[in-house]
């Protein structure tokens, strides 16, 4: 009997909503693997950049260990999710109520708990790295006063860690699960705080870099600090990739929409990739340090000196102007400017702070 055209082989006693959840759950499993593959490639690119540095300080070895741990955590997240997909659609295919019913009641399964632990550990590490990068950028521009502006993000990080620990503890409760009301509210709160912190830090980093770029370009023109203040450097330094990917996750998960599984699958890879890109710039020496604005000013003035000399001005005037610029950058100024030897407009002076290692 030809049964290939039968319409009776679909799910039994399952709603269309349940079936939609099952479809997105399966799609998420595949997309998790795709995300892992991409981040694995970027990991090796960043690792090679660190290994190629001629001088390797303890901090460089720390960064190697940091990105390696991130990669291992993402590997664990991907592997246990693949095993969970097998449990849902193969090993427990006849579970009463269908695959989605099993998903909702298997929150205490070891693979779900391991997946959640790996995700939250990776998330906390990436949040901490972004907080550090924000501190570097702000310290470069305003000095030790930057600590005051990082108090709120720091406490947001602590709150996110606390909620993650509580969420993992509750997930081990047989009466709860990832999609229970208590667990769901805790996860949503953790995502909200983590995303809120990332948005705040992203805005702080981009805002400070943009302000510094505009200030420099008003006096030096478009040549000022290209690789320190370009749009691409702002995008990488602020981990904007993760913030952009997290917004649809937060909205869809808050609405408990099935499509949230797609973003939940891609989010961990997007986050670690954003961190790999930051560390790649650090390894190349292109990332911001606490002396980046000063370096950009001095580099631009060196080019201006050559151009000025070629245009017919005396080398004495050019050297005098560059010397005045460097002296102004060393002054413990209060934003005061200084005049060049030929009477041109004042140059902004960066407050004097002790250089800090990246």
Order of alpha helices (4+ residues) and beta strands (2+ residues): alpha-alpha-alpha-alpha-alpha-alpha-alpha-alpha-alpha-alpha-alpha-alpha-alpha
